[in-house]
Amino acid sequence: MMKGFDVSSVEVHAISVAAAASAVQAAVAHASELGIRINVAVTDSAGVLVAFLRMPGAFLHSVEIAIDKAYTAASFGFPTSEWMGILAGDEALRLGMPLRPRLVVFGGGLPIRDGGHLLGGIGVSGGSAEQDAACAQAGLTAVGLSS
């Protein structure tokens, strides 16, 4: 053991199954109000899927996009909509990062936070980037968490 460090365990914060289930249900309810059909996914802080819902008639390809938006938001800790601004200033990053598997660089993915702790990510796909982000936010708001 290194002096001053306990390397035998690490405290991990993650969204609960109940909160994840409530968040995807709230995102779907918001999508219904908007008149769109979505897929919505919640991952834990390691990017592992915790909850998922697909509305009947939602785009099939959007299943993986929603999961990957949640994964991207959880793995970097910021909304997927911020990627375009980040990539704009660095040509090598702009060319290389979008080639990474599972990285989504458009809106609809939000990190899930409780205070200063990153708990996971929520990703929505099926509407416009703005509609997807609004549905994801509705999911977080319903469970009292932030992005």
N, C-alpha and C positions, 0 to 999 in steps of 0.2 A: 504494500500500500504506500502511495506517495504521501509525504508529510502534509497534513492539512486537508487531504482529499479522501473522501469515502468513495472508492470506485466499485464497491460491491453492489450498489443499486442507484437508480435514478428515479426521481419523482416525475411522473408523467400525468399531464392533465388532458382529459378527453371528454367529448360530449357524451352524455348518457344516451342510452337507447331510447328512453322515453322522450327526451328532448329532441332527438333526431327524428323520431317518428312524428312528433307534433310539428316540427319545422317543415317536413316534406308535405304534410297535409295542409298546412297553412299556405305554402307556396302554390299548391294545386288549387286551393280555394281562390287565391288571388288571380291565378291564371283564368279560372272560370269567369270571374268578374270582368277580366279584360277580353274575354271571348277568344282565348288562344288555348292550344293544347300543348302541354309540356311534358318533359321528362325532368325529374329533379332527384338529385343525389346529395347525400351527406356523408362525408368521410370523417374519420377521427384525425388526430394530429399527425399520425403517421401516413395519412392518405389512404387508409383502408376503408372500404365501403361499410357504412353502418346502417343506412336507410336509403331506400329508393322507391319512387312511384312513377309510373308511366300512365298518363291519361289516355284513354282509348282514342285512337286516331292520331296520336302524337307521332312525329317523324321517327322512324326506326333508327336512322343513323344518329339521331340526337340522343339516343340512350348512352352511347359511349362518350359523346361530347359533354353531356351533363356530368357524367362521372369524372371525366378528365378536367372539367372546369373546377369541380370540388377539389380534386387532387392537386391541381395547380395552385389554387388559393391556399390550401392547407400547407403545401410544401414551401411556398414563398412568403406566406403571411400577409399578402396584400391582394386587392381585387384584381381579377384578370383584366379588367378594363384599363389598368395602368400600364400594361405591357407595351402598348404602342408608343407611349411617351418615353418609356425607358429605352426602347429599341431605336428610337429616332436619332439619338445622339451618338450612336456607336455602330458603324457599318459592320464590323466583324460580328458584334452581338446580334444585329438585325438579321444578318445572313445565317448565323449559326443556331441561335436559340430556337427559332420556330421549327427547326429540324429535329429537335429533341422529342422523343416519344412522350406522348401524354401532355405536352405543354400546350395550353390554349392561350392565345394572345388577344382575345376579344371578350367583351363584357358578358356577364352572367355568372361569374364565380366570385364568391366572397369568402374571406376567412371568417371563422367563427371564434369570437373571443369572449371571455368572461373576465372582466378586469384586465389585468396584464397578461393573462394566460391564453395562449393559442390552443383552442380545443379541437379544431378541425376546419373543414371547408364545406360550403354548400354551393352546388352548381345547378343551373337551370338551362335547358336548351329546348327551343321550339318556337320562340317568338323572335322579335328583334333583340339586339343586345340590350337595349334599354328596358324592354319588357321583361327579359330574362332576369336582369339585375333587380328590377322591382319585385318580381316574384321571390327571388332569393332573399331580398330584404324583408319581405312580408314574413317569410319563414323564420328569420332571426328575431324579428319584432315579436312574433307570437310566443316565443319561448324566453323573451327577456334577455337575449344575447346581442352582442354588437359585432361589427366587422372590423 
